[in-house]
């Protein structure tokens, strides 16, 4: 029964991709120094014909486990670059964040996919900020790092998503050529009410400053949080 349901869901995901039911929403990234728009993060959604707009949690686990993970990942990069090209004409420093999946590394053509998208839309490499999580590095770490180093050599920015929530984040920071860390919203939501979370956030910001890398804080939703950071 489980396998049958899984096959049906996989077929539905294939139909969704073919019918262009996936779309991207864009989460703004704001510079706290002057509250200017620094860029945005591309977030996939599914405009389901009967269930309405579905968040990633409703379909990404199944998508990432199937054969569509890499093709959809390629589509996300290209679509995000197309939008970034529009916004870069308004702000030449605008940066677009895109999440990567393990499947994109396993297929082995990630660097080519990025090069193609940037060239197609007339963008410089520093337009893109590709986001990785610790889980991506748990398998084939050397191969993943080789891809990331090739991307950094081209000028693509790299961020470590959900930083601080995994057991090996600090160790990986020694070998992964990231330009930014993203502080998980589970810390920022509690940083003003919890002394422990406040110390963690403050420590992460100071560590990043000393390492010469940028910091992106997720889940900042009011002026007090922004002021504290």
N, C-alpha and C positions, 0 to 999 in steps of 0.2 A: 504493500500500500504506500509506504514512504517513497520507494523508488518510483512508483507510478506517478505520485504527486510531484516528485522532483522533475520527472521528464516533462510533465505538463507545464510546470513553471518555467523550465528551460525553453520550451517551445514558445511560451508567451513572451519571454524576454527576446527571443529571436524576432518574433513578429513586431515587438515594440521597436526594436532597432531598425528593422526594415521599413516600418511605417513612420519613422522619425518622431516617435513619442517621447524620446528623451530630450531634455532641454537643460540649459545651464542658467542658474541664478548666480548673482555676483554679490559677495559679502564685502563691503568696503573696508579698507585698511587705512586708518587715520594716523597721521603724525601727531604725537602728543605735544611736541614742542610748539606747533603753531595751529593745530587742529586742521591742517590741510589734508587733502586726499592724497595718500601715497600710492595707492593701488587697490586691487580687489582680489579676492579668491574665488575661483570658479567652482561652483557646487552643483553636482548633477541632481536632477529631479526627473521623475517619471510622470508624464501626463497620461495616467491610465484612463482608458475609455469609459470604464464603469466605476472605478474606485476613486477617481479624482487624482489630485496631485499627491504623489507619494514621496516621502523623504528617503534619503539614502538607506536608512536603517531597515526599510521595508523590502529592499531588493538588492542592495550592494553585496551582502554576503553570498547570495546565490549567484550573482553576476560574476563576482571575483573567483568563484569556484568553478566556473564553466569556461567554455571556449570563447565566449564573447568578451572576456575581460580585456584582452589586448586590443582588439578592434575598437571597442568602445573607448578605451583609453586613448587611442590614436585620434578618434573623433573628438574627444574632449580637448585634446591639445590643439587640434586644428581650429575648432570652433572658438576656443578661448583666444587664440591668436588673432582670429578674424575680428573679434570684438575689441581686443587690445589695440589693433591697428586703428580702429575708429577713435578710441579714446586717446591714443598717443598723438593724434593730430591736434587734439585740444590741450594735451599736457605731455610734452616730450619725455618726461621722467616717469610717466605712469608705469607701474609694474603689475603683471598678472600672475597670480599664484594658481598652480594646478597640482592636484594630488596625483601621485603615482601609485600603481599597484605592483605586486610581485610579478604578475603575468607579463607586464611590459618589459621587465628585466629578463625574464626567462626566454622571451621570444628573440632577444638578442639584437633587435634593430632600433632600440630606443633613441640612440644618438642620431641615426638617420631620420627617424620620425620627427624629432625636434628640429633638425636642420631643414627638413623639407617644409615644415609648417612656417618656420621663421622666414624662409626664402619666399614662399608663396605669398605671404602677406607683407613682405617688405619690412620686416622688423629686425632690429639688432638683438643680439643674444641677451642683453641685459633687461629686455622686456619681460622675460620669463623668470619666475621663481618656482622651481619644482619642489614639491613637498614629499618627504619620505617619513615613514614611521619605523620604529624599531623592528617590528615584525618582518619588514621587507629584508632586513639584514640578517635575520636568524638563519637563513639558508643561503648558501652560495655567497657568503660575505665578500670574498675576494672579487668575484665577478661583478657584484653590485658596485663595489667601490671603484672598480676599473671604469664602469659606465659613468659613475658620478664624477670621477676625475676628468674624464673626457669632456663631460658637459661643462665643468668648471673652467677647463682650458679654453672653451669657446666663449666664456663670459656669462653663462647661464647661472643665476643665483640658485642656491639650494637651501632649503630650510628643514629642520628636524621637527616634525609635527608631534604634538602631544608630549613634549619633552618633560621628563621627570616622572612619568607614569609607568615606565618600564623598568625592569631590573638591571639593564645594562646600558642605560642612557649615557652615563658619564664615561664609561669605558669606550663606547662607540664614538663619543665626541672627540676622542684622541685620534681616531683613524678616518673618520668621515669628513670630507672637505666642505662642511656646511658654511654658509654665510650668515644664517640666522637660526635661532631657536624659537619655537613657538611654545609659550607657557600655556599649559592646558587650562581650560576654563574651570576645571574642578578646583584649581588653586585660586584663580582670580575671583571666583564667586565668594570665597570665604576669607579672603586676605584681610579684610577690615574687621571681621568679627572673630577670627581665630588667630591667636598669636603664633601658633605653629605655621599656619599657611602664610602669614605675613613674613615670617622669617625665611621661609622657603622662597617666596617670590623675590624678596629683597636680595637673597643670596644668589638666585639665578641671574638677576639683572646685573649684579656686581661681577659675577663670574664671567658673563658674556662680555661685559665692558673690558675686563682684563684680557680676555682672549681676542678682543678686536672683532667680535661678531655682533650682528644686530639682534634685537629682541622684538617679537610680536606677541602681544598678550591677547588671548582669546576671551570672549565673553565680557568685554567692558561695555556696560550698558547705562552707566550714569556718570554724572560729572564728578562725584566724589571718588569713584574708582579711578577715573582718568587723572584726577588731581593727585591721588596717592601715587600712581605709577609715574 
